[in-house]
Structures are given as C-alpha cells and as structure tokens.
Amino acid sequence: MIEVGDLKKGMCIVVDNVIYRVVDFNKHFTARGSGLIRTKLKDLKTGLVRDMNFNSGEKVEEADLSFRPAQYLYTDGDHYHFMVLDTYEQYALTEDEIGDARLYLTESMELNLVLFEDRPISIQLPNVVTLKVVKTEPSFKGDTVSGGGKPALLETGLKITVPYFVQPDEYIRVDTRTGEYVERA
C-alpha cells in the first residue's frame, strides 16, 4: 500500500480491482482540515481517463509490476514493436501506452518492458539517452552573455533547449525524466 501523497506521474496503482496509470495529480490543502489529492487516472485496459479525488492520508494499492529487458525494434503507424532480450518474444504497444516516451526512442535502444500479469503495459526508458541534433539556430559571438540557450530539434522530433555551442549533426545526451540537455556525447 502507498499513501496518495506519494503518488507520481507514471505510477501504476490498483483501485477497485482496476489498474490505472497516474496521468496527473494535484495536491490541494485547506486552512483547517485535511488536504485533497486530485488525480487523473488512465485505465490501462480500456484507455479511459477518469478524475478521482482522495483525502490526504488515504492509501491505495501499488500495482505489482515486473520489468524485462527489451530492445526497441521499429514502429509501423500506431504500434511500436519491442523484443524481450532473453526469450526473443516480440510485443507491440500502442502510442497511447507509450506516451511521451516515443520522443526518446531510437532503433535498437535497450530499455525495460513493464509487465502487469505477464501483459506489457508500458516501457521504462534509461535515465539518459543519446540523440542527434537535426536543426538549431546558428550562434553568434556574444550570445553567451545572457546565459540560457537556444531551441533545438532532435532526430526523434523532440524539441529542447541546448547551450549556444551545440551545432546541427552533433550528438547530445538528454535526461528522459526531465527532457533537459545533459552534455555532448
């Protein structure tokens, strides 16, 4: 059991014998009284999203998930195909099941396949991935005074802010948890 105040986006919980993924949550506290945790939960079997409120201090059951090392193979329209490395079984997940993780997938990438009752429900990316910069604005002398950075488009379609010295066709490392630039590769 896990307290609702400890929920995070992407976690899987079981409520009324239905497994949900936490899509969004907000904590609201009143001056006198307990807080209220508002969540958006996505049913992993039907794909429906529902709003559910919990009182602060309530407990919910965390889903019993298993992880298997897998490799991303390819995509064909709406399905992303993965192969489990030890048994060579192949699974297909939809774009909805993967979510924003699709913006970090490159061919032959190794990751973890998340299974619930031996059925794949999602993927778990490595913390840092290496991606190629496709397009970015040129930098000019004196740009470094303001700090910050410039926008860049990566090979997977992800748009992030990079330092001024990063040029097109360079490889950079990106944190998959925050979507931020880490370093040159």
C-alpha positions in Angstrom: 0.0 0.0 0.0 1.2 3.5 -0.8 -0.1 6.8 0.6 -1.8 9.0 -2.1 0.5 11.9 -1.2 3.5 9.9 -2.5 1.9 9.3 -6.0 4.0 10.4 -9.0 3.1 10.7 -12.7 3.5 7.4 -14.5 3.0 5.2 -11.4 0.6 2.3 -11.7 -2.0 1.7 -8.9 -4.9 -0.6 -8.4 -8.3 0.9 -7.3 -11.4 -1.3 -7.1 -9.6 -4.1 -8.8 -8.8 -2.0 -11.9 -5.2 -1.0 -12.8 -4.6 2.7 -13.5 -1.7 4.8 -14.5 -1.4 8.2 -12.9 -1.6 10.8 -15.7 -1.7 13.9 -13.5 -2.2 14.8 -9.9 -2.5 18.0 -7.8 -2.4 18.5 -4.0 -4.9 20.9 -2.5 -4.7 21.9 1.1 -7.3 23.9 3.1 -6.6 26.1 6.1 -8.4 23.8 8.5 -8.8 20.2 7.6 -7.1 17.6 5.6 -5.8 18.0 2.1 -7.3 16.7 -1.0 -5.4 14.9 -3.7 -6.9 15.3 -7.2 -5.8 12.7 -9.8 -6.4 11.9 -13.4 -6.1 8.1 -13.8 -6.0 6.2 -17.1 -7.5 2.7 -17.1 -4.8 0.5 -18.7 -7.3 -2.0 -20.1 -9.9 0.4 -21.7 -7.8 3.5 -22.1 -10.4 5.7 -20.5 -9.2 8.6 -18.3 -11.1 9.4 -15.1 -10.8 12.0 -12.4 -10.6 10.6 -8.9 -10.2 12.5 -5.6 -8.5 11.1 -2.5 -8.3 12.5 1.0 -4.8 13.2 2.3 -3.5 10.1 4.2 -5.6 7.6 2.3 -3.7 4.5 1.0 -4.0 2.8 -2.4 -2.6 -0.4 -3.6 0.5 -0.1 -5.8 0.3 -2.4 -8.9 2.6 -5.4 -8.8 4.7 -4.8 -12.0 7.5 -6.8 -13.4 10.3 -5.5 -15.7 12.0 -7.3 -18.5 15.0 -6.1 -20.5 13.9 -5.4 -24.1 15.0 -3.8 -27.3 13.1 -1.3 -29.4 12.8 -2.7 -33.0 10.6 -0.4 -35.2 7.3 1.4 -35.5 4.6 0.8 -38.1 2.0 3.5 -37.8 0.4 3.4 -34.4 2.3 0.4 -33.0 5.8 0.3 -31.5 7.5 -3.1 -31.6 9.8 -4.5 -28.9 11.7 -7.7 -28.4 12.5 -9.2 -25.0 16.2 -9.9 -24.9 16.3 -13.2 -23.1 13.4 -15.0 -24.8 13.2 -13.1 -28.1 9.4 -12.7 -27.7 8.0 -9.7 -29.6 5.4 -7.3 -28.3 3.6 -4.4 -29.8 2.5 -1.4 -27.8 0.3 1.5 -29.0 1.3 5.2 -29.0 -1.1 5.7 -26.1 0.6 3.0 -24.0 4.0 4.5 -24.6 3.1 8.2 -24.2 5.8 10.8 -24.4 8.5 8.1 -24.2 8.2 7.8 -28.0 10.1 11.1 -28.3 13.2 9.3 -26.9 13.1 6.0 -28.9 15.8 5.3 -31.4 16.3 2.0 -33.2 18.0 -0.8 -31.3 17.7 1.1 -28.0 17.7 -1.2 -24.9 15.1 -0.4 -22.3 12.8 -2.2 -19.8 9.3 -3.5 -20.8 6.8 -3.0 -18.0 4.5 -6.0 -17.5 1.4 -6.5 -15.4 0.1 -10.0 -15.1 2.5 -11.0 -17.9 1.0 -8.4 -20.3 3.1 -5.5 -21.5 1.5 -2.1 -20.4 4.4 0.4 -20.9 8.1 0.9 -21.2 10.8 2.3 -18.8 13.5 4.3 -20.6 17.1 4.6 -19.4 17.7 7.8 -17.4 19.8 9.4 -20.2 19.7 8.8 -24.0 21.9 10.0 -26.8 20.2 11.8 -29.6 21.3 13.7 -32.8 20.6 17.4 -33.2 18.8 17.8 -36.5 18.2 21.6 -36.5 19.2 24.5 -34.4 19.8 28.2 -34.9 23.4 29.4 -35.5 25.1 31.0 -32.6 26.6 34.5 -32.8 29.5 36.0 -30.9 28.3 37.4 -27.6 25.3 35.1 -27.3 26.8 33.6 -24.1 26.4 36.8 -22.1 22.6 36.2 -21.4 23.1 32.5 -20.4 20.2 30.3 -21.2 20.3 28.6 -24.6 18.6 28.1 -27.9 15.9 25.8 -29.2 16.9 22.6 -31.0 15.0 19.9 -32.9 16.3 16.3 -32.3 16.1 13.3 -34.6 13.0 11.9 -32.8 11.0 15.1 -33.1 11.8 16.2 -29.5 12.3 19.9 -29.0 14.6 21.1 -26.2 16.8 24.0 -25.2 20.5 23.5 -25.7 23.6 25.7 -25.0 24.7 28.1 -27.7 27.8 26.0 -28.7 25.7 23.0 -29.8 25.5 22.7 -33.6 23.4 20.6 -36.0 24.6 17.0 -36.6 26.1 16.7 -33.1 25.1 14.1 -30.7 23.9 15.2 -27.2 22.7 13.4 -24.1 19.2 14.1 -22.8 17.7 13.2 -19.5 14.5 11.3 -20.1 12.9 12.2 -16.8 13.1 15.9 -17.3 13.6 16.3 -21.0 16.6 18.5 -20.5 20.1 18.7 -22.1 22.8 17.0 -20.1 26.0 17.1 -22.1 27.6 16.5 -25.5 28.0 12.9 -26.4 
